[in-house]
Amino acid sequence: MTREGRRAARLAAASAATFLIWMGIWQGIATPPGTIRPAFAVAMLWVPILPALPMIFLGSRRAATWCSLIGVFYFGFAVMELVANPAAYAWAAAAMLLCLLMIGLQLRLVRLGPKRRG
C-alpha cells in the first residue's frame, strides 16, 4: 500500500472510532435507564462497525465499503433524531457531520486502498 493509502486507512479508522464514541456517549446519556440498559443500547449501535475497525486500520477496502454502507443508516438515524427530538438537536447535528466525514473518508480509502489481486 502506498503512503497515501496508509494515511487514508488511519484517517478512516480514526473517523469511524470517533463516530462510534460520539454515538456511544450520546445514546448512553439519552437512553433512560428504566426502558433499556444504556450499555445494551450502546453495544447495539457499535455491533455493525466495531468488528470492521481493525480491518479498516489495515487498509481493507471491503471493510471500508461495509462501513460506508452502514454509515448511510447511521446518517438516517441522526436525521430522524434531528427532526423528531428537538432536545437532541446538537447531538444529532454533530452525529450527522461526523457520519458524513466517516463516509467520505471510508470512500477515500476504497479509492486509495490496495487493489485486489487476481
Phi, psi and omega in degrees: 000144181285169178298319179294324177294319177296320178295319178297322179294317179296317179295320180295317179294320179294320180292320178294319179295318178297317178298316180295321178295317179299313180296323179295317178294314182299308183287331175294324178280321187281337184281121178291133184297336182285334184273310180209151179292130180304324180295324178292319178298317179294317179299320179292330176288328184276339186305317184291330187253327186304318178295336182277345184303312179298324180289326177294318179299327178279352175098022180289123180289325178296316179295322178293322177296316178299314182296320179290325178294314179292329179301330177297321179290322175297322177298317177299320177299316180294322178296317179296320177294324179297320182281317189273337187232089182298336180291335182257027184302311182294319179298314183291321179296318178294322178296321178297314180296316178296323179293317177297320176297316180298313181298316180298317180288329175294318179293327175295320177295322178300321181286322185261350184292177182294141180280151177288141176267145175138000000 
